[in-house]
C-alpha cells in the first residue's frame, strides 16, 4: 500500500468510526508547471504542488461529498463531513458503491516528463515557429501536470495510480481578426512537437486573412478535431445515465436505435496512453473501454453503481469526481476519454470532395435550446474557411451554427484516417482523441 492509498484508507476508517455506512476517499499529489505567453512574449512561468483529498460519505441514504484541501486537518474535516452527512436529506437515488477487491493496471510517469526544468523553452520554440510561418502575434499556454493518486473505499477497492499530461495551446494571429488555434496533448514530453503546433496555428491564421461576412443557409461543414472536441464534449456527457434520468439528454430511450451516421463509432477509452488515462474510476471500479455508439447505433449509457442499479445493469466504471454535486448520487457518471474511431478518408480528400462548404478550426459557446431534443447553437472561432468546388477560396466571419445535434451526427458522412488528441480549457474537455469529420447540410446563421 502506497502512502497515498494508506492516507485514503485512514480517512475512510475515521469516517466509518464516526458513523458513516459507506465512504470513499481519493488522495492526490499534483505537481504543475505552467507557462503563459501573449504578444509573442513569455508572460509568466509558474510551478506549484498541491495535495488534497476528495471524500464522499453516506450515512444510510444521506450522502455528502467534499474536497478536503488541507491534508494536515483532514482527520478533523472527515469527522465534520460525517456529522454534516447525518443532517443531509435522504437521497432516493443512492445505491451504494462499487464493491470488491480489484487489480489495476497502474500507469507510469515518463522520467523525462517528470524532470523538465525549463518548460519555457518549448513555448519559445512554438512562438518562433509561428512567427517564422507568418504570424505577427502569438499567445497561449503550456501545462505539464504530474499526478499521483491513492483511493480507498469501505466497499473494498483500494489502489494507486499515476499519470502525466503535457498540454500546449496556441493562438496565432496574422491580422487582428485572422487567427488560427492549434494544440498538442500528450502524456509524455517526448510527444510534444512545439514547432509543429506553432506552424499549424500560423498557417491557419494566414488562411483566415481578409475574412468577409459569412452567408446564411445550408452548408457542408468540415470540422477539425479541436472543433469536434467541443461538440463531442456535450454529447459524451449526455451519455451519462444520470443525465438521461433527470431529463437533460437527447439519448433517453434510444438504446439500440440509430443516433449517428454509420460512419461513427464513439467510445470512452480511459485505459489508452493519453493525458486522461486512469486505472480506476472515482468509486474504485476498474476503468475500461465502453462502446457508446457503434456504427451509428447507441449501445450503452455510462453508469456508476447507483445508476446501474436503477437501470438494472452493471457499472461501466464511469463514476465521476468526488466533488459536491446538486444531484442525489455519490458520483455522477461521466466520460474520461472520448474517442471517435478513424475512418477511410484523408483530410485533403474530404476537402476536394466538398462542393459548397466550410472548413472549421474551432468553436465555443455551444449552448442547447432543448437538451432532450438536441436543438443547439455554437459559434465558430479562429479560421473559418470557405470551400467551393473542392477548394478553399477564402475566409468568412461572424457566423453561428444553429441546428439539431443528433441530426448533425447523423449527417456525418466522411471521417478522416488521421486522429488527434485534443483538450482546450472547458470547451474541448475532457481530453479526447478525434478525427476530422464532414457533416452535410448544416444550418448556418449570422452571429451577433
C-alpha positions as CSV (number, residue, x, y, z in Angstrom):
1,X,0.0,0.0,0.0
2,X,1.4,3.4,-1.0
3,X,1.4,6.4,1.3
4,X,-1.5,7.9,-0.7
5,X,-3.8,4.9,-0.5
6,X,-2.8,4.5,3.1
7,X,-3.9,8.1,3.8
8,X,-7.1,7.4,1.9
9,X,-7.7,4.3,3.9
10,X,-7.1,6.1,7.2
11,X,-9.7,8.8,6.3
12,X,-12.2,6.1,5.3
13,X,-11.7,4.3,8.6
14,X,-12.2,7.6,10.5
15,X,-15.5,8.1,8.7
16,X,-16.7,4.6,9.5
17,X,-15.9,5.0,13.2
18,X,-17.9,8.3,13.2
19,X,-21.0,6.5,11.8
20,X,-20.7,6.5,8.0
21,X,-22.1,3.4,6.5
22,X,-20.2,4.0,3.2
23,X,-17.1,6.1,2.5
24,X,-14.7,6.7,-0.4
25,X,-11.6,8.8,-0.4
26,X,-9.2,9.7,-3.2
27,X,-6.0,11.4,-2.2
28,X,-4.0,13.2,-4.9
29,X,-0.5,14.7,-5.1
30,X,-0.3,17.1,-8.0
31,X,2.7,18.9,-9.4
32,X,2.1,21.6,-12.1
33,X,4.3,23.7,-14.4
34,X,2.7,26.5,-16.3
35,X,3.9,28.9,-19.0
36,X,1.7,31.7,-20.2
37,X,2.5,33.9,-23.2
38,X,0.9,36.7,-25.2
39,X,2.1,39.2,-27.8
40,X,4.8,36.6,-28.7
41,X,6.4,37.1,-25.3
42,X,6.5,34.9,-22.2
43,X,4.3,36.5,-19.5
44,X,4.8,34.1,-16.6
45,X,6.4,30.8,-15.7
46,X,4.9,29.2,-12.6
47,X,5.1,25.9,-10.8
48,X,3.3,24.6,-7.8
49,X,2.3,21.5,-5.9
50,X,-0.8,20.6,-4.0
51,X,-2.1,17.7,-2.1
52,X,-5.8,17.2,-1.3
53,X,-8.4,14.5,-0.6
54,X,-11.7,14.2,-2.3
55,X,-14.1,12.4,0.0
56,X,-17.7,11.0,-0.1
57,X,-19.6,9.6,2.8
58,X,-23.1,8.1,3.2
59,X,-25.0,7.6,6.4
60,X,-27.7,5.3,5.3
61,X,-29.3,7.1,2.3
62,X,-27.9,10.5,3.4
63,X,-24.9,11.4,1.3
64,X,-22.4,14.3,1.1
65,X,-19.0,14.9,-0.5
66,X,-16.3,17.5,-0.2
67,X,-12.8,18.3,-1.4
68,X,-10.5,18.4,1.7
69,X,-7.9,20.9,0.7
70,X,-5.9,20.9,3.9
71,X,-4.5,17.4,4.5
72,X,-3.0,18.4,7.8
73,X,-6.6,18.9,9.1
74,X,-8.1,16.1,7.0
75,X,-8.9,13.8,10.0
76,X,-10.9,16.6,11.7
77,X,-12.6,17.5,8.4
78,X,-13.6,13.9,7.7
79,X,-15.3,13.8,11.1
80,X,-17.1,17.1,10.3
81,X,-18.2,15.7,7.0
82,X,-19.8,12.7,8.6
83,X,-21.7,14.9,11.0
84,X,-22.9,17.0,8.1
85,X,-23.9,13.9,6.3
86,X,-26.1,12.8,9.2
87,X,-28.1,16.0,8.7
88,X,-28.3,15.8,4.9
89,X,-31.7,15.0,3.3
90,X,-32.1,11.3,2.2
91,X,-31.1,10.5,-1.4
92,X,-33.5,8.3,-3.2
93,X,-31.1,7.7,-6.0
94,X,-28.1,6.4,-3.9
95,X,-27.5,2.7,-4.4
96,X,-24.2,2.0,-2.8
97,X,-20.6,1.8,-4.0
98,X,-18.6,-0.5,-6.3
99,X,-17.6,-3.4,-4.2
100,X,-14.8,-6.0,-4.4
101,X,-11.0,-6.3,-4.5
102,X,-9.8,-5.2,-7.9
103,X,-6.5,-5.4,-9.7
104,X,-5.5,-2.3,-11.6
105,X,-3.1,-1.6,-14.4
106,X,-1.2,1.2,-12.8
107,X,0.3,3.9,-15.1
108,X,3.8,5.2,-15.1
109,X,5.1,8.7,-15.5
110,X,7.9,9.1,-18.1
111,X,11.1,10.2,-16.4
112,X,11.8,12.9,-18.9
113,X,8.3,14.5,-18.2
114,X,9.0,14.4,-14.5
115,X,12.3,16.1,-14.8
116,X,11.6,19.1,-17.1
117,X,13.4,22.0,-15.6
118,X,12.7,24.8,-18.1
119,X,9.3,24.5,-19.7
120,X,9.5,27.9,-21.2
121,X,11.9,26.7,-23.9
122,X,9.0,24.7,-25.5
123,X,6.8,27.8,-25.5
124,X,9.7,29.9,-27.1
125,X,10.1,27.2,-29.8
126,X,6.4,27.3,-30.6
127,X,6.4,31.2,-30.7
128,X,9.4,31.3,-33.0
129,X,8.0,28.7,-35.4
130,X,4.7,30.6,-35.6
131,X,6.4,33.8,-36.4
132,X,8.7,32.2,-39.0
133,X,5.5,30.8,-40.6
134,X,4.0,34.3,-40.9
135,X,2.2,35.0,-37.6
136,X,2.6,38.5,-36.1
137,X,1.1,37.8,-32.7
138,X,1.2,34.6,-30.7
139,X,-0.4,33.7,-27.4
140,X,-1.2,30.6,-25.4
141,X,-0.4,28.3,-22.5
142,X,1.7,25.3,-21.7
143,X,0.9,23.0,-18.8
144,X,2.9,20.0,-17.5
145,X,1.0,18.1,-14.9
146,X,2.2,15.1,-12.8
147,X,-0.5,13.3,-10.7
148,X,-0.2,10.5,-8.2
149,X,-3.5,9.0,-6.8
150,X,-4.5,6.8,-4.0
151,X,-8.0,5.5,-3.5
152,X,-9.8,3.6,-0.8
153,X,-13.4,2.6,-0.2
154,X,-15.3,1.0,2.6
155,X,-16.7,-1.4,0.0
156,X,-13.3,-2.9,-0.7
157,X,-11.5,-1.2,-3.5
158,X,-8.0,0.2,-2.8
159,X,-5.4,1.2,-5.3
160,X,-2.8,3.6,-6.6
161,X,-2.2,5.3,-10.0
162,X,-0.1,7.9,-11.5
163,X,-0.3,9.9,-14.8
164,X,1.2,12.9,-16.6
165,X,-0.1,15.3,-19.2
166,X,1.6,17.9,-21.4
167,X,-0.8,20.4,-23.0
168,X,0.3,23.2,-25.4
169,X,-2.4,25.5,-26.7
170,X,-1.5,28.3,-29.2
171,X,-3.5,31.0,-31.0
172,X,-1.6,32.8,-33.7
173,X,-2.7,36.0,-35.5
174,X,-1.7,37.3,-38.9
175,X,-4.3,40.1,-38.7
176,X,-6.4,41.4,-35.8
177,X,-9.3,39.2,-37.0
178,X,-7.3,36.4,-38.6
179,X,-6.4,33.7,-36.1
180,X,-5.6,30.0,-36.0
181,X,-5.7,27.7,-33.0
182,X,-3.6,24.6,-32.6
183,X,-3.0,22.3,-29.6
184,X,-0.8,19.3,-28.7
185,X,-1.9,17.0,-25.9
186,X,0.4,14.1,-24.9
187,X,1.2,12.1,-21.8
188,X,5.0,12.5,-22.4
189,X,7.2,15.4,-23.1
190,X,8.7,13.3,-25.8
191,X,5.4,13.6,-27.7
192,X,5.4,17.4,-27.7
193,X,6.3,18.9,-31.1
194,X,6.1,22.6,-30.2
195,X,7.4,23.7,-33.5
196,X,4.7,21.9,-35.5
197,X,1.9,23.3,-33.2
198,X,3.2,26.8,-33.7
199,X,3.5,26.4,-37.5
200,X,0.0,24.9,-37.8
201,X,-1.6,27.8,-35.8
202,X,0.2,30.3,-38.0
203,X,-0.8,28.6,-41.3
204,X,-4.4,28.7,-40.2
205,X,-4.2,32.3,-39.3
206,X,-2.8,33.2,-42.8
207,X,-5.7,31.3,-44.4
208,X,-8.1,33.3,-42.3
209,X,-6.9,36.7,-43.6
210,X,-9.3,39.3,-45.1
211,X,-12.4,37.5,-43.9
212,X,-15.8,38.7,-45.0
213,X,-19.3,38.3,-43.5
214,X,-20.5,34.7,-44.0
215,X,-23.7,33.8,-45.7
216,X,-26.7,32.2,-44.1
217,X,-28.0,28.9,-45.4
218,X,-27.2,25.2,-45.6
219,X,-23.5,24.2,-45.9
220,X,-21.5,21.0,-45.6
221,X,-19.0,21.6,-42.7
222,X,-15.6,20.0,-42.2
223,X,-14.6,20.2,-38.6
224,X,-11.1,19.8,-37.2
225,X,-10.5,17.7,-34.1
226,X,-10.4,20.8,-31.9
227,X,-13.9,21.9,-33.1
228,X,-15.1,18.3,-32.8
229,X,-13.8,18.2,-29.2
230,X,-16.2,21.0,-28.2
231,X,-19.3,19.3,-29.6
232,X,-18.4,15.8,-28.6
233,X,-17.9,17.1,-25.0
234,X,-21.6,17.8,-24.6
235,X,-22.6,14.7,-26.5
236,X,-20.5,12.3,-24.4
237,X,-21.8,13.9,-21.2
238,X,-25.3,13.2,-22.4
239,X,-24.4,9.5,-22.4
240,X,-24.4,9.7,-18.6
241,X,-27.3,7.7,-17.2
242,X,-27.9,10.4,-14.7
243,X,-28.3,13.0,-17.4
244,X,-30.8,10.6,-19.1
245,X,-32.7,10.1,-15.8
246,X,-33.0,13.8,-15.0
247,X,-34.2,14.7,-18.5
248,X,-31.2,16.6,-19.9
249,X,-30.1,14.1,-22.6
250,X,-31.3,13.6,-26.1
251,X,-30.4,9.9,-25.8
252,X,-33.3,8.9,-23.5
253,X,-35.0,5.7,-24.7
254,X,-32.6,5.4,-27.6
255,X,-30.6,2.3,-26.7
256,X,-30.5,0.1,-29.8
257,X,-31.5,3.0,-32.1
258,X,-29.7,5.0,-34.7
259,X,-28.3,8.2,-33.2
260,X,-25.5,8.9,-35.6
261,X,-24.1,8.1,-39.0
262,X,-23.0,4.6,-39.7
263,X,-19.5,6.1,-40.1
264,X,-19.4,6.9,-36.4
265,X,-18.2,4.6,-33.6
266,X,-17.9,6.6,-30.4
267,X,-16.2,5.0,-27.3
268,X,-14.9,6.0,-23.9
269,X,-11.4,4.7,-23.6
270,X,-9.6,5.7,-20.4
271,X,-7.1,2.9,-20.5
272,X,-5.1,4.0,-23.5
273,X,-2.0,6.1,-23.2
274,X,-3.4,9.6,-23.1
275,X,-3.5,12.7,-21.0
276,X,-6.6,11.4,-19.2
277,X,-5.6,7.8,-18.7
278,X,-7.0,6.2,-15.5
279,X,-6.6,2.9,-13.8
280,X,-9.9,3.2,-11.8
281,X,-13.0,5.4,-11.7
282,X,-13.8,7.5,-8.6
283,X,-15.6,4.7,-6.9
284,X,-12.6,2.4,-7.3
285,X,-14.1,0.3,-10.1
286,X,-11.6,-0.6,-12.8
287,X,-11.6,1.8,-15.7
288,X,-12.4,0.2,-19.0
289,X,-13.3,0.7,-22.6
290,X,-17.0,1.3,-23.2
291,X,-18.5,1.4,-26.7
292,X,-21.2,4.1,-26.5
293,X,-22.2,4.3,-30.2
294,X,-21.2,1.5,-32.7
295,X,-21.8,2.1,-36.4
296,X,-24.3,4.9,-35.5
297,X,-26.3,2.8,-33.0
298,X,-26.5,3.7,-29.3
299,X,-25.2,0.7,-27.3
300,X,-25.0,1.9,-23.7
301,X,-25.2,4.7,-21.2
302,X,-22.4,5.4,-18.8
303,X,-23.0,4.2,-15.3
304,X,-21.8,4.3,-11.7
305,X,-23.0,1.8,-9.2
306,X,-26.1,3.8,-8.3
307,X,-27.4,4.4,-11.8
308,X,-26.6,0.9,-12.8
309,X,-28.9,-0.5,-10.1
310,X,-31.6,2.0,-11.2
311,X,-31.2,0.8,-14.9
312,X,-30.8,-2.8,-13.9
313,X,-27.4,-3.2,-15.3
314,X,-23.7,-3.1,-14.2
315,X,-21.5,-0.1,-13.6
316,X,-19.4,0.8,-16.7
317,X,-16.6,2.2,-14.4
318,X,-17.5,5.8,-15.1
319,X,-18.1,7.2,-11.6
320,X,-17.1,10.8,-11.8
321,X,-15.2,13.1,-9.5
322,X,-15.9,13.0,-5.7
323,X,-17.0,16.7,-5.6
324,X,-20.1,18.4,-4.2
325,X,-22.9,17.9,-6.7
326,X,-26.6,19.0,-6.8
327,X,-27.6,15.5,-7.9
328,X,-28.5,12.8,-5.4
329,X,-25.7,10.4,-6.1
330,X,-22.2,9.7,-4.8
331,X,-20.5,10.4,-8.1
332,X,-22.3,11.2,-11.3
333,X,-21.2,9.0,-14.2
334,X,-19.0,10.9,-16.7
335,X,-16.7,10.0,-19.7
336,X,-13.0,10.0,-19.1
337,X,-11.5,9.9,-22.6
338,X,-14.0,10.0,-25.6
339,X,-12.7,8.6,-28.8
340,X,-14.2,8.6,-32.3
341,X,-12.6,5.8,-34.3
342,X,-10.8,6.8,-37.6
343,X,-12.4,6.4,-41.0
344,X,-11.1,5.9,-44.5
345,X,-10.6,9.5,-45.8
346,X,-7.6,11.7,-45.9
347,X,-8.4,15.3,-44.8
348,X,-7.4,16.6,-48.3
349,X,-9.8,14.1,-49.9
350,X,-12.7,15.4,-47.7
351,X,-12.0,19.0,-48.8
352,X,-11.7,18.1,-52.5
353,X,-15.0,16.1,-52.3
354,X,-16.9,19.1,-50.9
355,X,-18.7,21.4,-53.3
356,X,-20.2,24.1,-51.0
357,X,-18.8,24.0,-47.5
358,X,-16.9,25.4,-44.6
359,X,-13.7,24.2,-43.0
360,X,-13.9,25.0,-39.3
361,X,-10.9,25.2,-36.9
362,X,-12.5,25.7,-33.6
363,X,-15.7,26.8,-31.8
364,X,-17.1,28.0,-28.4
365,X,-20.3,28.9,-26.6
366,X,-22.0,25.7,-27.6
367,X,-25.4,26.1,-26.0
368,X,-28.6,24.0,-26.1
369,X,-32.1,25.4,-26.5
370,X,-33.5,21.9,-25.7
371,X,-31.4,19.1,-24.2
372,X,-34.0,16.4,-24.8
373,X,-34.4,17.1,-28.5
374,X,-30.9,18.4,-29.2
375,X,-31.5,21.9,-30.6
376,X,-28.3,23.8,-30.2
377,X,-26.1,26.6,-31.4
378,X,-22.4,27.2,-31.4
379,X,-20.1,30.0,-32.6
380,X,-17.2,29.0,-34.8
381,X,-14.0,30.9,-34.0
382,X,-10.5,31.3,-35.4
383,X,-10.1,30.1,-39.0
384,X,-13.5,29.8,-40.8
385,X,-12.6,28.9,-44.4
386,X,-15.0,28.8,-47.4
387,X,-14.9,25.8,-49.7
388,X,-16.2,25.9,-53.3
389,X,-15.9,23.0,-55.7
390,X,-13.3,21.2,-53.6
391,X,-11.0,24.2,-53.0
392,X,-10.6,26.7,-50.1
393,X,-11.3,30.1,-51.6
394,X,-11.2,32.5,-48.7
395,X,-12.3,33.2,-45.1
396,X,-15.5,34.3,-43.5
397,X,-16.5,35.5,-40.1
398,X,-19.5,36.2,-37.8
399,X,-21.4,33.0,-38.3
400,X,-23.3,30.6,-36.0
401,X,-24.3,27.0,-36.4
402,X,-27.9,26.6,-35.4
403,X,-29.1,23.1,-35.9
404,X,-30.0,19.8,-34.2
405,X,-27.1,17.9,-32.5
406,X,-28.4,14.4,-33.2
407,X,-29.1,15.5,-36.8
408,X,-25.6,16.8,-37.1
409,X,-24.1,13.4,-36.0
410,X,-26.5,11.5,-38.3
411,X,-25.3,13.6,-41.3
412,X,-21.5,12.9,-40.7
413,X,-20.6,11.1,-43.9
414,X,-16.8,11.3,-44.0
415,X,-14.3,10.5,-41.2
416,X,-10.6,11.0,-41.6
417,X,-7.9,8.4,-41.1
418,X,-5.9,10.9,-39.1
419,X,-6.8,11.4,-35.4
420,X,-5.5,13.8,-32.8
421,X,-5.8,14.1,-29.0
422,X,-7.3,17.5,-28.2
423,X,-8.0,19.4,-25.0
424,X,-8.7,23.0,-24.5
425,X,-10.0,24.9,-21.5
426,X,-13.6,23.8,-20.6
427,X,-14.7,23.8,-24.2
428,X,-12.9,20.7,-25.6
429,X,-13.0,18.7,-22.3
430,X,-12.3,16.1,-21.2
431,X,-9.3,15.2,-23.4
432,X,-10.4,13.2,-26.4
433,X,-9.0,11.6,-29.4
434,X,-10.8,12.6,-32.6
435,X,-10.6,12.7,-36.4
436,X,-11.7,15.4,-38.8
437,X,-15.3,14.8,-40.0
438,X,-17.7,16.2,-42.5
439,X,-21.4,16.8,-41.8
440,X,-23.8,17.5,-44.6
441,X,-26.4,20.2,-44.9
442,X,-25.8,22.1,-41.6
443,X,-27.8,25.2,-40.9
444,X,-25.7,28.4,-40.8
445,X,-27.0,31.7,-39.4
446,X,-25.3,35.0,-38.5
447,X,-23.7,35.7,-35.2
448,X,-24.5,38.9,-33.5
